[in-house]
Amino acid sequence: MAKPRSSSIPAIDPINLNARQAAAYLGATIWFVRQLAWKKEVATVRYGHRLLFPRQELDAYQKRQVRG
């Protein structure tokens, strides 16, 4: 059996996450994350038809939801 090749390119944490990644990051559903974008509760970035969520915006949203 052949050994898997190891990549010399290091893994990079993306600054912008797609809806599936953003949902996993927040522990929510994709539908919920898309609603955040539609309601403009978090800023998004568009690359053509792609809707991306900046990690900093998701962190800021989560901090706003904390109740003390």
C-alpha positions in Angstrom: 0.0 0.0 0.0 1.4 3.4 -1.0 2.2 5.9 1.7 0.2 9.1 1.6 2.3 12.1 0.4 3.0 14.7 3.0 2.6 18.3 1.8 5.3 20.8 2.3 2.6 23.5 2.3 1.5 24.4 5.8 -2.2 24.4 6.7 -3.6 28.0 6.8 -6.5 29.1 8.9 -8.7 31.1 6.6 -9.7 34.6 7.5 -13.0 34.2 5.7 -15.2 31.2 6.2 -17.9 29.9 3.9 -21.4 29.2 5.4 -20.6 25.6 6.2 -17.4 26.5 8.0 -19.0 29.5 9.8 -21.8 27.2 11.0 -19.3 24.7 12.4 -17.2 27.5 13.9 -20.3 28.9 15.8 -21.8 25.4 16.5 -24.9 26.4 14.6 -26.7 25.4 11.4 -26.0 26.7 8.0 -29.5 28.1 7.8 -28.8 30.1 11.0 -25.6 31.5 9.6 -27.3 32.5 6.3 -30.0 34.3 8.3 -27.4 36.3 10.1 -26.1 37.5 6.7 -29.6 38.2 5.4 -30.6 40.2 8.5 -27.2 42.0 8.3 -26.3 40.9 11.9 -22.8 40.1 10.7 -20.8 41.7 7.9 -20.0 39.4 5.0 -17.6 39.4 2.0 -18.7 38.6 -1.5 -16.4 37.1 -4.1 -18.6 36.8 -7.1 -21.5 34.5 -6.0 -19.6 33.3 -2.9 -20.7 34.6 0.4 -18.0 34.5 3.0 -18.0 35.3 6.7 -15.0 37.0 8.3 -13.9 35.2 11.4 -13.6 38.5 13.3 -17.2 39.3 12.6 -18.3 35.9 13.9 -16.3 36.4 17.0 -17.8 39.9 17.5 -21.3 38.5 17.0 -20.7 35.8 19.6 -19.4 38.4 22.1 -22.6 40.5 21.6 -24.7 37.4 22.4 -23.1 36.8 25.8 -25.3 37.8 28.7 -23.8 38.6 32.0 
